[in-house]
Amino acid sequence: MIDAVLKFLRESITVADIAYETGFDLQQLCESTSLVVELGADDLDMLLIAMDLEDNFEISISDAEIDELTSPAAIARLLGTKL
């Protein structure tokens, strides 16, 4: 699952926009990368990432679950409960 999440994040236009703005190299993205601290995502960015995940994986993510999307590993764990 982590490989699918990393692929999704590396190909996401939302994540690419955040990386461009913050200067983060998406090739350095790994399962433990903090989306807020290292990537530089803010609350709106995290909402957009959650919406992209919902569309891509055909799931629903609650507001409380968005707060748990702290890293690719955390996203993979959440997806594991939803798929």
Residue pairs with C-beta under 8 A, 6 or more apart in sequence:
1 76
1 79
1 80
2 31
2 72
2 73
2 76
4 76
4 79
5 31
5 72
5 75
5 76
5 79
6 29
6 30
6 31
6 72
8 52
8 53
8 56
9 15
9 26
9 29
9 49
9 72
9 75
10 26
10 29
12 49
12 52
14 45
14 48
14 49
14 52
15 26
15 39
15 49
16 26
18 24
18 39
18 40
18 41
18 45
19 25
19 26
19 39
21 40
22 39
22 40
24 38
24 39
24 40
29 39
29 72
30 72
31 71
31 72
31 73
31 76
32 71
32 72
32 73
33 39
33 71
33 72
34 70
34 71
35 41
35 45
35 46
35 49
35 69
35 70
35 71
35 72
36 42
36 46
36 70
41 49
46 66
46 69
47 66
49 69
50 61
50 65
50 66
50 69
53 59
53 61
53 69
53 75
53 79
54 60
54 61
57 79
57 82
57 83
59 79
59 82
59 83
60 82
61 69
61 78
61 82
65 78
68 74
68 78
69 75
69 78
